[in-house]
Amino acid sequence: MMRYLVKPSQKIKLEEWNPDDTCVFDGLKENAKEKLLSLNKELEGLQELFFAEHKNKLLIILQGMDTSGKDGTIRCVFEEVNPQGVKVACFKVPTPDELDHDYLWRVHAEVPAKGEIVIFNRSHYEDLLIVRVHQLVPKHVWSRRYEQIINFEQMLVEEGTTIIKFFLHISKDEQKKRLQARLADPKKMWKFNVTDLEERQRWDEYMEAYEDVLSKTSTDLSPWFIVPSNHNWLRNLLIAQIIVKTLKGLKISYPDSVENSDKTNIL
């Protein structure tokens, strides 16, 4: 798993990261469904424990180009968890009210509380990606946001939040196949938007923007993982493994059922 971790200050060139890479799970494709089910069950138990302890907070950030599998990751990896303790936040075009505030205002409102796991389906990093590619604000404005976001995430960590960030890395050819599949399948056609094609024309600009995000904002406190995502089964397994390992590392435990009382005198 560590082969996919972006080290602090590591200069990233995405052409050097193979979105078709499956070597970490060589020989597991045939058993991927069973392996993921096992990880789902393990995650289910850990999430219940996490919620019951009501101490830690976990923020999972999913970023990637259109069709990279953000929705599929959430659906497959978190299939077994209790929705009481897991929330998904999606960040679309800002509303007029949100635009009247700083760009992190709406994000801060969605971060996890104690005992919660929150998944960002896109995130505050859109303000370093789409804003840059479409020149929605001047460079001197978006360029200072790298440091602002690092400081924001550091504050969250210091207040008890664990942060894991995943970039779902697909190839341009794979995106083409997935867009075509949406158009060919009546059950998926609703996902297709003509703007997807417009954004695809800016592929190289987005790759450059992502390279800067990954290079400049992966820290020891809030690391990025570049997840090869041309194969859905591998993407799901890798992300599930990293999340399970992270939760285990928190050494969570069930709290006493009744605090500060003589349990022998309850009944």
C-alpha positions as CSV (number, residue, x, y, z in Angstrom):
1,M,0.0,0.0,0.0
2,M,2.8,2.4,0.8
3,R,3.9,2.3,-2.9
4,Y,0.8,4.5,-3.6
5,L,1.5,7.0,-0.9
6,V,2.7,10.5,-1.9
7,K,5.5,11.5,0.4
8,P,5.6,15.1,1.6
9,S,7.2,17.4,-1.0
10,Q,7.4,14.5,-3.5
11,K,7.3,15.9,-7.0
12,I,4.5,14.0,-8.9
13,K,4.3,13.4,-12.6
14,L,1.2,11.4,-13.2
15,E,2.5,9.9,-16.4
16,E,4.9,7.9,-14.1
17,W,2.0,6.4,-12.2
18,N,0.3,3.5,-14.1
19,P,-3.5,3.6,-13.7
20,D,-3.5,0.0,-14.9
21,D,-1.2,-1.2,-12.1
22,T,-2.4,-4.3,-10.4
23,C,0.8,-5.7,-9.0
24,V,-0.1,-5.2,-5.3
25,F,-3.0,-7.6,-5.8
26,D,-1.5,-10.0,-8.4
27,G,-3.4,-13.2,-8.4
28,L,-6.4,-11.8,-6.4
29,K,-8.6,-10.7,-9.3
30,E,-10.5,-14.0,-9.3
31,N,-11.1,-13.7,-5.5
32,A,-11.5,-9.9,-5.4
33,K,-15.2,-10.1,-4.6
34,E,-14.6,-12.4,-1.6
35,K,-11.7,-10.4,-0.4
36,L,-13.7,-7.2,-0.6
37,L,-16.6,-8.8,1.3
38,S,-14.1,-9.8,4.0
39,L,-12.8,-6.2,4.2
40,N,-16.4,-4.9,4.2
41,K,-17.2,-7.0,7.2
42,E,-14.0,-5.9,9.0
43,L,-14.8,-2.3,8.2
44,E,-18.4,-2.8,9.5
45,G,-17.0,-3.9,12.9
46,L,-14.4,-1.2,13.1
47,Q,-17.0,1.5,12.2
48,E,-19.4,0.3,14.8
49,L,-16.5,0.4,17.4
50,F,-15.4,3.9,16.1
51,F,-19.0,5.2,16.5
52,A,-19.4,3.7,20.0
53,E,-16.2,5.1,21.3
54,H,-17.2,8.6,20.2
55,K,-13.7,9.9,20.4
56,N,-12.0,10.0,17.0
57,K,-13.1,11.6,13.7
58,L,-12.3,10.3,10.2
59,L,-12.4,12.3,7.0
60,I,-11.9,10.5,3.7
61,I,-11.4,12.6,0.6
62,L,-12.1,11.2,-2.9
63,Q,-10.9,13.2,-5.9
64,G,-10.6,12.2,-9.5
65,M,-11.7,12.9,-13.1
66,D,-15.2,12.2,-14.3
67,T,-15.9,8.4,-14.4
68,S,-12.9,7.7,-12.1
69,G,-15.3,5.9,-9.7
70,K,-16.0,8.1,-6.7
71,D,-19.6,7.0,-6.4
72,G,-18.7,3.3,-7.0
73,T,-16.0,3.4,-4.4
74,I,-18.5,4.7,-1.8
75,R,-21.1,2.2,-2.8
76,C,-18.8,-0.8,-2.8
77,V,-16.3,-0.1,0.1
78,F,-19.0,1.1,2.6
79,E,-21.6,-1.4,1.6
80,E,-21.9,-3.0,5.1
81,V,-21.4,0.0,7.4
82,N,-24.1,1.5,9.6
83,P,-25.3,4.8,7.9
84,Q,-25.9,6.2,11.4
85,G,-22.2,6.9,11.7
86,V,-21.2,7.5,8.1
87,K,-22.0,10.6,6.0
88,V,-21.2,11.6,2.4
89,A,-20.8,15.2,1.5
90,C,-20.8,16.3,-2.2
91,F,-19.4,19.7,-3.3
92,K,-21.0,20.9,-6.5
93,V,-21.1,24.5,-7.9
94,P,-21.2,26.9,-4.9
95,T,-24.6,28.5,-4.2
96,P,-24.8,32.3,-4.0
97,D,-24.8,32.1,-0.2
98,E,-21.6,30.0,-0.3
99,L,-20.0,32.4,-2.6
100,D,-20.6,35.2,-0.2
101,H,-18.3,33.4,2.3
102,D,-14.8,32.2,2.1
103,Y,-14.3,29.0,0.0
104,L,-13.7,26.8,3.0
105,W,-16.8,27.9,4.8
106,R,-19.1,25.3,3.3
107,V,-16.4,22.6,3.7
108,H,-15.9,23.2,7.4
109,A,-19.6,22.7,8.0
110,E,-19.3,19.1,6.7
111,V,-16.3,17.8,8.6
112,P,-16.8,14.9,10.9
113,A,-17.9,15.1,14.5
114,K,-16.7,12.7,17.2
115,G,-17.5,9.1,16.2
116,E,-18.3,10.0,12.6
117,I,-16.7,9.0,9.3
118,V,-17.3,11.6,6.6
119,I,-16.6,11.0,2.9
120,F,-16.0,13.9,0.7
121,N,-17.1,13.1,-2.9
122,R,-15.0,15.9,-4.4
123,S,-13.9,18.5,-1.9
124,H,-12.2,21.8,-1.1
125,Y,-9.6,20.7,-3.7
126,E,-12.0,21.8,-6.4
127,D,-10.9,25.3,-5.5
128,L,-7.4,24.3,-6.7
129,L,-8.6,22.4,-9.7
130,I,-11.7,23.6,-11.6
131,V,-11.1,27.1,-10.4
132,R,-7.6,27.0,-11.8
133,V,-8.4,25.2,-15.1
134,H,-11.4,27.5,-15.8
135,Q,-9.6,30.6,-14.6
136,L,-12.5,31.5,-12.3
137,V,-10.2,33.5,-10.0
138,P,-6.8,35.0,-10.7
139,K,-3.6,32.9,-10.2
140,H,-2.5,34.9,-7.2
141,V,-5.8,34.0,-5.5
142,W,-5.8,30.2,-6.1
143,S,-2.1,29.8,-5.7
144,R,-2.1,30.8,-2.1
145,R,-4.8,28.2,-1.3
146,Y,-2.2,25.4,-1.2
147,E,-0.9,26.7,2.1
148,Q,-4.3,27.7,3.3
149,I,-5.6,24.1,2.8
150,I,-2.6,22.6,4.5
151,N,-3.2,24.8,7.5
152,F,-6.9,24.0,7.5
153,E,-6.2,20.3,7.5
154,Q,-3.6,20.6,10.1
155,M,-6.1,22.3,12.4
156,L,-8.6,19.5,11.8
157,V,-5.9,16.9,12.7
158,E,-4.9,18.8,15.8
159,E,-8.6,18.8,16.8
160,G,-8.8,15.0,16.5
161,T,-9.6,14.3,12.9
162,T,-7.7,11.6,10.9
163,I,-7.5,12.5,7.2
164,I,-7.0,10.2,4.2
165,K,-7.0,11.5,0.7
166,F,-7.4,9.4,-2.4
167,F,-6.8,10.4,-6.0
168,L,-8.6,7.9,-8.3
169,H,-6.2,7.7,-11.2
170,I,-7.6,6.6,-14.5
171,S,-6.2,7.0,-18.1
172,K,-7.8,9.2,-20.7
173,D,-8.6,6.1,-22.8
174,E,-10.3,4.4,-19.9
175,Q,-12.4,7.6,-19.3
176,K,-13.5,7.4,-23.0
177,K,-14.6,3.8,-22.6
178,R,-16.6,4.7,-19.5
179,L,-18.3,7.7,-21.1
180,Q,-19.2,5.6,-24.1
181,A,-20.6,2.9,-21.7
182,R,-22.8,5.5,-20.0
183,L,-24.3,6.4,-23.4
184,A,-24.9,2.8,-24.4
185,D,-26.6,1.7,-21.1
186,P,-30.1,3.1,-20.4
187,K,-29.5,2.6,-16.7
188,K,-26.3,4.7,-16.8
189,M,-27.3,7.3,-19.4
190,W,-28.6,9.6,-16.7
191,K,-25.0,10.0,-15.4
192,F,-23.9,11.4,-18.8
193,N,-23.6,15.2,-19.1
194,V,-22.4,17.1,-22.1
195,T,-20.1,19.1,-19.8
196,D,-18.2,15.8,-19.3
197,L,-17.0,16.1,-22.9
198,E,-16.1,19.7,-22.4
199,E,-14.0,18.9,-19.3
200,R,-12.4,16.1,-21.2
201,Q,-11.0,18.6,-23.6
202,R,-9.0,20.1,-20.7
203,W,-7.5,16.8,-19.7
204,D,-3.9,17.9,-19.8
205,E,-4.7,21.1,-17.8
206,Y,-6.4,19.0,-15.2
207,M,-3.5,16.6,-15.0
208,E,-1.1,19.5,-14.4
209,A,-3.4,20.9,-11.7
210,Y,-3.7,17.5,-10.0
211,E,0.1,17.1,-10.1
212,D,0.5,20.3,-8.2
213,V,-2.2,19.4,-5.7
214,L,-0.6,16.0,-5.0
215,S,2.9,17.4,-4.9
216,K,2.2,20.4,-2.6
217,T,-0.6,19.2,-0.2
218,S,0.4,15.6,0.8
219,T,1.7,15.8,4.3
220,D,2.4,13.4,7.1
221,L,-0.8,14.6,8.8
222,S,-3.0,14.4,5.7
223,P,-1.5,12.2,3.0
224,W,-2.5,11.6,-0.5
225,F,-2.7,8.1,-2.1
226,I,-2.7,7.7,-5.9
227,V,-5.0,4.8,-6.5
228,P,-4.8,3.0,-9.9
229,S,-8.4,3.1,-10.9
230,N,-8.6,1.6,-14.4
231,H,-9.8,-1.6,-12.7
232,N,-12.7,-1.1,-10.3
233,W,-11.9,-4.3,-8.3
234,L,-8.4,-3.1,-7.5
235,R,-9.5,0.4,-6.7
236,N,-12.0,-0.9,-4.2
237,L,-9.7,-3.4,-2.6
238,L,-6.8,-0.9,-2.2
239,I,-9.0,1.8,-0.7
240,A,-10.8,-0.6,1.7
241,Q,-7.4,-2.0,2.9
242,I,-6.0,1.5,3.6
243,I,-9.1,2.6,5.5
244,V,-9.2,-0.7,7.6
245,K,-5.5,-0.3,8.4
246,T,-6.0,3.4,9.4
247,L,-8.9,2.5,11.7
248,K,-6.9,-0.3,13.3
249,G,-4.0,2.1,13.9
250,L,-6.3,4.4,16.0
251,K,-6.5,1.6,18.7
252,I,-10.2,2.2,19.2
253,S,-12.1,0.3,21.9
254,Y,-15.6,0.1,23.3
255,P,-16.3,2.6,26.2
256,D,-17.7,1.4,29.5
257,S,-21.4,0.9,29.1
258,V,-22.1,2.8,32.3
259,E,-19.7,5.4,33.5
260,N,-19.1,6.4,37.0
261,S,-21.6,4.0,38.5
262,D,-21.6,0.8,40.6
263,K,-22.6,-1.7,37.9
264,T,-23.5,-4.3,40.6
265,N,-26.3,-2.1,41.8
266,I,-28.0,-1.4,38.5
267,L,-30.6,-4.1,38.7
